[in-house]
Amino acid sequence: MPTASFAVQPLAWTNFDPHGCFWATDINHAYRVARIFAQEGEDQTIWKCPHSGQSMKWANVAGEAVA
């Protein structure tokens, strides 16, 4: 059973928005989606969202670079 979910949203959104983000099936899916969105011109943030507890920024994705 997974212990967390991952979500992708624009880096410019400083706070996590569970209704406006793109929910990923796993971390690999989150990185793929974030790269696609970043290549379209807007840097992305991947959020780790535990099933209990507060969401946290996991990684920023800018084009092909992961920070």
BELWO-V558339 format. One record per run of one state. SS is the DSSP state (helix for helix, strand for strand, loop for the rest). FROM is the first residue (numbers start at 1). TO is the last residue. Records with the same first field share a line. If there is no record, write none. Layout:
SS=FROM-TO + FROM-TO
This chain:
loop=1-3 + 11-21 + 25-26 + 40-43 + 51-55 + 63-64 + 67-67
strand=4-10 + 22-24 + 44-50 + 56-62 + 65-66
helix=27-39
